[in-house]
């Protein structure tokens, strides 16, 4: 919904002033109205974009909890930026999940069973990767 509103807002910011200038302005008699009407046609697009921004702020992210066994850590560097991912095999799963691991979290030992809160990229569509928020005691 947010993406659709942003698309419609940008489209109306471009099309409405153009259409107003081509079709409405030539029919106006007052010179003041001819000069200001295209400016007023920006208002609907701005309102749509403001509403889309309001909806985006209103969306809260869903925080998930899970437990699993720590498999390994891996450090990545991309253009002077270093970050770390942790591979955890969730309980009841055969596969490892790679989650972003921030520096402020205390590292756990390989093979240790841990519980944690995280932002899941499958439940939060705006995230590009899952991220551990904090460790939780069992």
C-alpha positions in Angstrom: 0.0 0.0 0.0 2.8 2.4 0.9 4.7 1.8 -2.4 1.5 2.3 -4.4 0.7 5.6 -2.6 4.3 6.9 -3.3 3.9 5.9 -6.9 0.6 7.7 -7.3 1.9 10.7 -5.4 4.9 11.1 -7.6 2.8 10.5 -10.7 0.3 13.2 -9.7 3.2 15.6 -8.9 4.3 15.4 -12.5 1.0 14.9 -14.4 -1.4 17.3 -12.6 0.6 20.5 -13.1 1.2 19.5 -16.7 -2.5 18.7 -17.4 -3.5 21.9 -15.6 -1.2 24.0 -17.7 -2.3 22.4 -20.9 -6.1 22.1 -20.4 -7.2 24.5 -17.6 -5.0 27.6 -17.8 -6.0 28.5 -21.4 -9.7 28.6 -20.3 -9.1 31.0 -17.4 -9.8 34.7 -17.8 -8.1 36.2 -14.8 -4.3 36.6 -15.2 -3.7 35.9 -11.5 -5.6 32.6 -11.7 -3.5 31.7 -14.8 -0.3 32.2 -12.9 -1.3 30.4 -9.7 -3.4 27.5 -10.8 -0.5 25.2 -11.9 1.1 25.8 -8.5 -2.1 24.8 -6.7 -2.1 21.6 -8.8 0.9 20.4 -6.8 -1.1 20.2 -3.6 -2.9 16.8 -4.3 0.5 15.1 -5.0 2.0 16.5 -1.9 -0.9 15.4 0.2 -0.7 11.9 -1.2 3.0 11.7 -0.4 2.4 13.1 3.1 -0.3 10.4 3.7 2.1 7.7 2.5 4.8 9.0 4.9 2.3 8.9 7.7 1.3 5.3 6.9 5.0 4.3 6.7 5.7 5.7 10.2 2.6 3.9 11.6 3.8 0.5 10.6 5.6 -1.2 13.4 8.0 -4.1 12.9 7.2 -7.5 14.3 9.7 -8.8 16.7 10.1 -12.6 16.8 11.5 -14.9 19.4 13.4 -18.2 18.6 15.9 -20.6 20.0 18.6 -22.5 18.3 22.2 -23.7 18.3 25.0 -21.4 17.3 26.9 -22.9 14.3 29.5 -20.2 13.5 30.3 -16.5 13.0 31.4 -14.9 9.8 32.8 -11.3 9.3 32.1 -9.4 6.1 33.6 -6.2 4.8 32.1 -4.1 2.1 33.7 -0.8 1.2 35.2 0.0 4.6 32.2 -1.3 6.4 32.7 -4.4 8.6 29.8 -6.4 10.0 29.3 -9.9 11.3 26.7 -12.6 10.7 25.9 -15.5 13.0 24.7 -18.8 11.6 22.1 -20.4 13.9 20.3 -23.7 13.4 16.8 -23.0 14.7 15.1 -25.7 16.9 13.1 -28.0 14.6 15.0 -27.0 11.5 17.7 -28.8 9.5 19.1 -25.7 7.9 21.2 -22.8 9.2 19.8 -19.2 9.2 22.3 -16.3 8.8 21.3 -13.3 10.9 23.0 -10.0 11.2 24.9 -9.7 14.5 25.7 -6.3 15.9 28.9 -5.5 17.9 27.1 -4.5 21.0 25.8 -8.0 21.6 27.9 -10.5 23.6 29.1 -13.3 21.4 28.0 -16.8 22.2 30.1 -20.0 22.0 29.9 -22.3 19.0 27.5 -25.2 19.8 25.8 -23.2 22.6 22.0 -23.3 22.7 20.6 -19.7 22.7 17.3 -17.9 22.7 17.0 -14.5 21.2 14.7 -11.8 19.9 15.1 -10.8 16.2 13.6 -9.0 13.3 12.6 -11.6 10.7 13.0 -10.5 7.1 10.1 -12.9 6.2 7.7 -11.2 8.6 9.0 -7.6 7.9 9.0 -7.2 4.2 10.9 -3.9 4.3 14.0 -5.6 5.7 16.8 -7.0 3.5 18.1 -9.4 6.1 17.2 -10.7 9.6 18.8 -9.1 12.6 19.3 -10.2 16.2 18.2 -7.6 18.7 19.0 -9.2 22.0 19.7 -12.5 23.8 16.9 -13.8 26.0 17.3 -16.1 29.0 15.4 -19.3 28.8 
